[in-house]
Amino acid sequence: MVTSDDLGNDDLAVTVADDDLVVRATIDREADRNALNQEVIGGLLDVFAYADGGDARVVVIRGAGGTFCAGGDVKSMASAVGQGSQAYREGFAGMKDLVSAAVDTAALTVAAVEGYCLAGGMGLAGACDVVIASDEATFGTPEVDIGIFPAQALVPIMRTVNEKQAFKYLFTGEHFDAETAHDIGFTTDVVPADEFDAELDDLLDDLVTPSSFMIEIGKESFYNQREMDFEEGLDYMREMVTLLAMSDDAEAGFNAFLTDSTPDWKGRPDDE
């Protein structure tokens, strides 16, 4: 089990709120525009595992120095040249693990995007449940410039955006601004750069209000039902809401509603 003492490394700064409800992870590789290396990926995987093991409701990912993330570490990728296909498969495995964990973790994930959000960085943001962006942020998938396609980043991106509008950017590598990102459905909110931190804090205040168990089951249900046909989705969601209704948190919520009080959430069941 990952504890708070295990979180963070030289390339990823992590803080946990006093009430354990919010975990903030900051990629700290300013000289490399916060590119994703093994230390960053491993650190983020630990953060997601920590959220799963406790009652964290939100994980926030941002980049140091006003840049979110410029994608994968190209220098590291280039080291696989001439080493055969297995070297590339192993090198790209970290990105798969990262975007999968962002979706699968029990907490809500928030990408707090300032500056560049490119390539694998855009894939990471796309895998997050909520994307709040500065109006000065820049997006794009420039992998085409080195002869590869934004393959793994494409999977979370294309589950988020308008397909026809985004297709051009995937093949041209063209950068686009936050307004365009919002127009194609990539961002949740775009806020003024000079109000970014305040807007982020307001968002977090809203997101931590529901119970941890409701967030976990609600998030899991949301992503699972997308892959189902209509009737299957309805049957599945009936079972999931029944599971929630039988929980201690639902009992607390019903009682709070009937007594016009604030619910005392119990958190995720230990045997869940």
N, C-alpha and C positions, 0 to 999 in steps of 0.2 A: 504494500500500500504506500502510495506517495504521500509524504507529509509536507507541511509548509517549509520545513528545513531543507527539503530536497529541491526546492524550486529556484530557478535562476542559475545563470552562469555568466562567463565573461561577455557573451554576446546577447544575452537576454536578461533584462532586469524585470523582476517580478515582485509585486506587492500584493498582500492580502488585506482586505479591510478588517477592522477590529471585530466586526460582527460576522466575518467569514463569508458574507454574501456576494462580494465583488472581488474578483481577481483581475489585476491589471498586469499585462505582459507587454513590455516595450522592447522591440528589436533594437539593439544598440551596436550597430555597425555603420556609423555615419560615413566613414571613409569609403565604404563600398555601397553606399545608398541603401543600407539595410538589406542587402542580398541574403537569400536563404542559404545558409550552410548547414552542416550536420549538427552543429551546436545549437543553432536557432531552432531547427526542426525538432531535435531531441528535447530541447527545453520546452517547446510548445506542447509536445506530446505529454510531457510530465504535467504541465498545467492542466490539460484536459483530463488526465487521469486523476489528478488531485480534485478537480471539480466533481468527477464521478464518485469519488470516495467520501464526499461530505455533503454539505448543504449549500454550496455555492450556487447562486442563481444566475450570475452573469460573469462571463469572461470577456475582458476587453483587450483587443490587440491593436497596438499602434507602433509607430516607428519613432526613433529618436531624431532630433534635429530637424523636424518639419518634413520628413519624408517617410511615407508608409513602408514601402518595400519595392525595390526595383526588379524583383524576380529571383531566379536561381543564381547561384554563384557560377558564372560562366568560366572562370579560371578553373574551378573544380571540374566542371563538365569537360573542359578541353583536355584535362589530364587523362581522360579515357580514350582519346584518339589513338587508334592503332592497337587498342587492347581487346578488341572483339566485342560482340554484341552483349555478352553477359556483363561486361563492365558497365555498359550503358544501362542495362536493366537494373543492376544493383544501384547505380547512381540515381536513377529516376524513382526508385522505390520510395524514397523519403517523402516526395511530394504526394504520392498516392496515400501514404499513411497519414500525412498531415491533413489533407482535405477531408479524408474519411473521418478522422477523429474530430474535426471541427463540426461536422454534421452529427456524428454519433454521440458526442458528449452530452451529459444530462443537463448542463447549463446552457442558457442562451449565450450565443457568441456575437460580439459586436466588433466590427472592423471600424476603427476610428482613423479615417483616411485624410492625411494631409500630404501635399506635395505629390511625388511620383507614386503611382500604384500601377506597376507594369508587370507583364508576363506572369510568372508564378505568383507574384504579389497580388495581381488581379485575381488569380485563381484562388488564393487564400482568402481574399476579401469576399469573393463570390460564394465561397463555402460557408461563410458566416451567416447567421440568421438575420442580422441587421447591419447595414452599412450606412454610417453617417460620414459625410464628406465635407471638407472645406470647399468653399466656392473657388478656391485657387488650386485645387487638386488636378492632377493630370493622369489620364488613364491610357492604356494601350497594351498591345501584345506584340512587341517588336522582335519576337523570336525569328520571324521570317528573315530578318536582316542577317542572321547567321545560318540560314538555310534549313531551319527546322520549323515545325508547326507547333502552335501552342496547345499541344495534345491534351495533357492532363489538366492544365488550367481551363481548357475548353469545357470540360465536363461540368464543373460547378457554374461556370459563366453562362453556358447555354441553357442551364436549367433555371436561369434567373431573368434573362433578357429577351427582348423581341428578336426572333431569329433573323428575319430579313434585314433588320437595321444593323444587327451586330456582325453579320457575315462579312461585310466589306472590311471591317476593322481587323478581323482575324487574319485576313489574307494580305492586307496592305501593311500592317504594322503601324498604321497611322495613329498618332497621339490624338486624344480628344479630351475636352474639358469636362468639368463636373456637371454642367448643365446638360451636355449631351449624354453623359452617363446616366443621368436621372431620366432623360427622355426615353432612353432605350430600356429602362427598367432595372438598372444595375444598383442604384442607390435607394436607400430608404428616405434619407433627408440630405439636403444640401444646405449648409449654413454659412454665414459670413465668417471669413477667416479670423477676424478679431473677436468673434463671439464663440469660437469653436469649443473651448474648454467648458464654458458655461453651458452651452447647448448639450454637450456630451454629458455633463453631470445631471442636467435635467432629465435627459433620456434615461440614464441609469436609475434615477429615482423612480421613474415610472416602471422600468423593467423589473426591479427587485420587489415590487409590491405583491405579486402572486406568490403562492406557496411553491417551495422547491419541488415537491412531488408533482404538482399540477404542471409546472414548467417541463419537467422531465417527460411525463406521459403525454402532455400536449404536443411537445416538439416531436417526440417519436411518432406519434399518431399523424401529425401533419405530413412528415416526409414519407411515411409508409403508404398513406392513402393516395398519394399522388401517382403511385405505380399500379393502382387498382382500377378496375372498371367501376361504373357508378354504383351498381347494386352491391358489389363486394365491398366497396368503400363504406356504404351506409351500414352494412352488417358489422364490419370491423369497428367503425366508430361507435356503434352501440355498445360493443363489448368494452371498448376503452373508457367510455364515459361511465359505464357501470363500475369498472375498476376504480375510477376516481371517486365515484359517489359513495363507495364503500370505505373510503379511506378516513383516517382520523382528521385529515385536513378538511375534507368535505363536511364532516360533522361539525368541526369548529366554524367553518364558513356558514353553514345553515344556522347554527346557534347565534352567530354574530349578526346575521341578517334579521333574525326574529327578535333579537334584543337591542338592535340598533347600536352595536358595539363593534370594536375592531377585532377581527379574528386573530387567535393565537395559533399560528401555524406550527404544526408538530415536526415538519420536515419529512425527508424521505424515510420510509420504513426500513428498518435494519435488514429485514429478510426480503426486501423487494427484489 
